[in-house]
Amino acid sequence: MENMMVWHLIVLGLWALTALGAIVVDPVGPGGRAHWILAVGLLPLMTAMMIHFTAVLTRSGPARGWIQGLPLAALVAGLAAFRAVTHDPVWILSAAPLGLGVVGSLWWWTVRRARSALGGPHPGLLWYQGALLVLGLGLAVILTAALRPEWWLPLRSLHLHLNLVGFMGLTAVGTLQVLLPTVGRYADPTLLRRLRVDFKYALAGTLATGLGAAGWHALSGVGLLLWTIPLGRLGGAVIRHLPWREANGAALSLVGALAGFTLVLWSGLPIALGWMEAVNAVPLFFLLFLFPLLTGALSHLWPLWWWRGDGPRQEQGQRLLARWGGLRALLFLGAGLGLAAGAGWALSLGLAGLIQFGIQGLITVLRLSRAAGAVEEGGR
């Protein structure tokens, strides 16, 4: 097992199983729920995923040394942010600088890896670097808001959109572009060019939607249209190249995440028209996008991190975790659409999907560990 990544994955698994519960139960308010899931759970996971994929995209070998501790530092920063939202706002003065330190360190590490990449880095690395810069901007914005309370409301909205659409969106969509062909076992001849060309549209769309939320409302529509370009091109490539009849559950989960992110972006329209409550926007982001993304990505990555260097068990673990992935994607989709329609009971569908994945992951680890133990015992 890979030391730091494995133990970090265990902790994140526990947080994932309580994530939907944080949406359903309201002991700390919507801000506390959002920061519990995003800052405490997903920021460390995204940090770990970036570290893993940067090594792949730069063809520079696995991460070693201090960089493996960044997910833990991100977790500490997330806990401080949660404390700031739920108890004492002064904790922002600790959370934001610590988060900026994590972001800056990871960004500089990606730059160093890119410079040493033989033949240049994969263009997917641009999406990670852009996501880190946007997250850094979002942290600087909320730190400014804490120091200038009269600007709190517009800066908080800008911070929220930079984090959700910016950091989470750029990271996830950049990962999807690379991960979908790998998980779905198909070739995408337009991938490299699309990553280079579409990055500027996604980044500009992120900044436009953020400024639109902060008060320049006309820019919201511009940002939505700009984001539609990379999402539409990625969706078209998936439709053309994915072998749908042979597609595994992990690939179907990732396709569901792509569709969910598109729906989340367009959900701003019914909110603006008064057809949907704005308070549902963040839960929709979790249900339609992040949960299918995480379950699909972890179906592929978990075995790679857990059984490092053990090819047969990695493949078997991926196959076992991918089971029922399509059904989980449908559960998350149903939960999100039901919530948008005002059916609170639909959240139970999302809860069922998370619990099922957690149980399936635990069974997979136990099953393969026992099988390996039996083989070792028989060889003595």
N, C-alpha and C positions, 0 to 999 in steps of 0.2 A: 504494500500500500504506500501511496505517496503521502509523506508525513503531513505537512501543513495543509495541503489541499483537501486531503481526506477528512481530517478533523473539522476543518471549516465546513465541508459538505455535510457532515453529520449535524452540526449546529444549524445550518441553513435548512436542512430537512425538517427539523423541529419547528422552525419559524414558519416554513411553508404550510405545515399542517394546521397552524393556528391563524394563518393569514385571513381566511374567510371568516373565521370567528371574530376577528378584529373588525370586520365590516358589519357583521350582524349585531354584535354587542356594542353598546355605546357608553362605556364608562369614562372615556377620555375625550369624546367629541370627534368630529370629522378630521380635524387637524392632527390629533393624536393618532387616530387610526391610520391616516395616510402616512405619517412619518414612521409608525411602527412597521408598516409593510415596506415602504420605499426606502427609508433611511437605514432602518435596523436590519431588514431582511434582504432587500434587493440591491442596495448599493454595494455591500460586500460581495454578493454573488456576481454582480456585473463586473466588479473589480477582478474577481478570480477568473471569470470568463475572458476578460480582456487580456489578462496575463497569459492564459492558455493559448488564445488564438493569435496573439502578437508573435509568440514563438513560432507558430505555424506559418503566419503570413510573411515573416521575415526569414524563414528557413534557417533559423539560428539556434535551434536546439531548445530543450526545456528550460524554464526559468529556474534559477538557482539563487541561493543566498537571501539577502534582505528583501528582495522583491516579493518573496512568498509571504512576508508578514504584512503586506499592504492590505489584504482583505480584513485582517484582524484590526488594523488601525482604522479602516473604514467602518468596521462594526462599532468601535469606540466612538467615532465621530457621530455615527447614527444614533447611538444611545444618548449622547449629549444633546443632539437635536431633538430627540423625543422628549427628553427632560425639559428642554426649553419650551416646547409647545404645550406640555401638559402641566408643568409646575412653575417654573421660573424663567421668564424670557431672557434673563441675564446669561443663561447658559448658551445663548446664541453666540456670545462673545468668545466662548470656548469651542463650540461645535464648528462654526464657520472657518476659523483659522486652521483647525485640525483637518477639516475636510479639504481646504485649499492645499494643505501640505501633502495630503494623500494624492490629490488630483495632480498637483505639480510634479510630484515624484514619479507617478505612473506615466504622465505625459513625457517627461524627460527620458524615462527608460525606453518608451516606444521610439522616441527620436534616435536614441543611441542604437537600438536594435535595427532601425531602418537604415541608418548610415552604414552599418556593417553587413547588411544583407547582400549576398552575392547576386549581382544582376539587378539589384534594386528590390524594394519591398513590393508585396502584393498591394494593388490599389485599395483593397478593403481596409488596409490600415488607416487610410485617410478618414474613414468614417469613425474609427475609434478616437483618433486624435481630435477630430472635430467635436465629437461628443464630450471629450474631456475638457476642451476649451469652453464649450457651452455650459457644462456643469460648473466650472470655475467661475464663469460669469454669473451664473445663478447664485452661487454662494456669496460672491462679492455683492450682488444686489441685495440679498437678505441681510447681510452685515450692514450695508448702507441704510436699509430700512430700519434696523434696530437702533442705529445712531441718529436717524432723522425720522422720528415718529410721524411727522406731518406728511411724509411720503409713503406711509406704511401700506395703504390699500393698493395703489397701482404697482408698487414694487413687489408686494406679495404675489399679485397676479402674474407679474412678469417672472418672478422666481418659480412659481408653480409650472408655468408653461415651458420655461427653459429646462426644468427638470424632467417633466413628463414627455413632452413632444421632442425636446432637445436631447438630453442625455439618454433617457431610456429609449426614445424613438430611434435616434441615430445609431446607438449601440446595437439595438435589437434588429433593426432593418439591415444594417451592415453585416451583422452575424447571419441573418437569414439568407442574404445573397450568397454567402459562402457555404453555409451549412446545408441548405436545401439540396443542392446537387449532390453533396456527399451523402447525406442521409437518404435521399430519394434515389440514389444510384443512377444518375443521368448526367449527360454532358450538356453544358450550357455555353455554346460558342460565343455568345454576346456578353458574357459575365464581366470580363475585364474592362472592356470599353464602357459598359453600362455603369460600372462602379466609378470610373473616372469622370464620366460626363454628368451623371445624376447626382453626385455628391453636392455640387454647388446649388442645385435646386432644393435638395433636402435641407441644407444649411440655411439658405436664404428663406425657405419656407418656415423653418423653426424661428428665426429671428422675427419674421413678419407676424407670425401668430402670437409670439410673446409680446411684441409691441402693440398688437391689436388688443390683447387682453389688458394691457396697461393703460389703455385709453385711446389709442389711435385705431378706432374700430374698423376703419376701411381696410387696414392692413390684414385683418383676420382672413378676409376672403382671398386676398392675394396669397397669403401663406398657404391656405388650403389648396389653391390651384397649383402652387409650386410643388407641394408635397405629392399631389396627384400624379405628377410626371414620373418620379421614380417608382412609386407604388404601382402605377399602371403598367410600366415596363417590366417590373419584376413579376407581377401577376401574369402578364402575357407570356413571359418566358416559362413560368411554371405550367401554365395551361398547355403550352406547346410541347414541352419536353418531359414532364413527369410521367412515368409509366403508371397510369392510374390504377390499372387492374392489379399490378404487383406492388403497389405502394404500401410500405409498412406504416404502423401506427405512429411512429415518431415523425415521419414525413407529413402525415395527415394532420398531426397536431401543429406542426409549423405552418402548414398552409392555413389552418384555422387561425393562427396568430396573425398572419398577414391580412387575412380578411377582416379579423377583429380590429386591427389597428386602423384600417381604412374606415370601418364603421365608426370607430371612436372619433376620428378626425371629422367626419361628416356629421357626427352627433351635435356639433355646435350649431347646425342649422335649425333642427327642431327646438333646441334650447332657446335660440334667439327668437323663434316664432311663438314661444310659449307653449309648445306641445309637450315638452319634457322638462322635468325639474332639473335645475342646474346642479343641485346637490348630488345627483346621480352620476355626474360626469366622471369623478374619480373611481367609484366602484365599477363603472363600465370599463374603464381603462384596465383595471385588474382582471375582470371576468372575461372580457372579449379578447384581450391582447396578452397581458403578462402571464396569466395562468396557463393558457395553451402553449405560449412560448417556452416557459420554464419547464413544463412537463415534457414537451417535445425535445428541447435541447438537452435536458438531463437524461432522457432516455438514451441519448447517444453519448453524452460526456461522462455520466456517472461511472459506467464500467471502465472508461479510459483512465479516470482518476483513481478508481478504487483498486483495479488490478493492473497497475502499471507494468508494462512489459510482458504481460501474460495474454498473448493474442487470442488463444482459444476461449478463455473465460471472458475476455472483453467482448468477443463476438456473440457468445451465448448470452451474456448479460444484456447486451443491446437488444437481442432478439426477444428476450423475456420482458424487458421493460417497455418495448414498443407495443406489446399486446394491448388491445383495447384503446390505443391512442386515438383512433378515429371517434370512438364513442365518447371519450373524455372531451374531445374538441366540441362535439355536439352538446354535451352537458354544459360546458362553459358558454357556448353560443346561446343555448336556451336560457341559461341563467341571466346573461346580459340583456337579451331581448326582452325577457320577462320583467326584469327590473326596469328597463326603459318604459315598458307599458304600465308600470305601477304595481306589478304583482310581487310583493315582498317575499312570498313563498318561493319564488324562483331561485332565491339565493341558496336554497337547499340543494339545488342541482349542482351548483358550483362546489359546495361543500362535499357532496358525494364524489365529484371528480377528484378533488384533492385527497380525500381520505383513501379512495381506491388506489391512487398512484403511490401514496405513502406506504400502504400495506403491500402493494405489489413490489415496491422497491425493497422493503424489508424481507419479504419472502425470497426475492431473487438473491440477495446477499447471503441469507442463511442457506439457501439451497445450493448455491455454487460453492460456498465455503465448506459445507459438509461433504460435497462431492469431491472437492480437492483433498480434504482430510482423509476420506476413504481411499483415494488413490495412493496417497502417501503411506497410509497404513498397510495397504496391500503390497506395496513395493518393498517393504522391510523383510 
